[in-house]
């Protein structure tokens, strides 16, 4: 039985794709020289106002 990486679509055996990812896609990603991020954040996420965030999500659910 063969599977595909959920990130890039590379085929492989199930034991070679833990969590559905191939080896290159499991590697931590860094920021390139051009400044574009390729995955892992370098700074911790900013603290959010959860009440405001949830209220915004509820408003989005009400939108037709």
C-alpha positions in Angstrom: 0.0 0.0 0.0 1.3 3.5 -0.9 0.4 6.9 0.5 1.2 10.5 -0.4 2.7 13.2 1.7 -0.1 15.6 2.7 2.2 18.6 2.1 3.9 18.0 -1.2 2.3 14.8 -2.6 5.5 12.7 -2.6 4.5 9.0 -2.7 5.8 6.6 0.0 5.1 3.7 2.3 3.0 4.5 5.4 5.9 3.9 7.7 8.0 6.5 5.8 5.3 9.1 6.2 4.6 9.6 10.0 1.8 12.1 10.5 1.3 12.0 6.7 4.5 14.0 6.0 7.7 12.9 4.1 11.1 13.6 5.6 11.8 16.9 3.9 8.3 18.3 4.9 8.9 17.2 8.6 12.1 19.3 8.8 11.8 22.7 10.5 11.6 25.4 8.0 13.4 28.7 8.3 13.3 32.2 6.7 15.1 32.5 3.3 17.6 35.2 2.4 14.9 37.0 0.5 12.9 37.4 3.8 10.1 35.0 2.9 9.2 32.6 5.6 9.2 28.9 4.7 7.4 27.7 7.8 8.4 27.9 11.4 8.0 31.2 13.1 11.1 32.8 14.7 9.2 34.9 17.2 6.6 33.7 19.7 3.1 34.6 18.6 1.8 37.9 20.0 -0.7 37.7 22.8 -4.3 38.1 21.6 -7.5 39.4 23.1 -9.4 36.1 23.1 -12.7 37.8 23.7 -12.2 40.0 20.7 -11.1 37.1 18.6 -14.1 34.9 19.4 -16.5 37.9 18.9 -15.0 38.4 15.4 -15.4 34.7 14.6 -19.0 34.7 15.7 -19.6 37.7 13.5 -18.1 35.9 10.6 -20.5 32.9 11.2 -23.5 35.3 11.0 -22.4 36.7 7.6 -24.4 35.2 4.8 
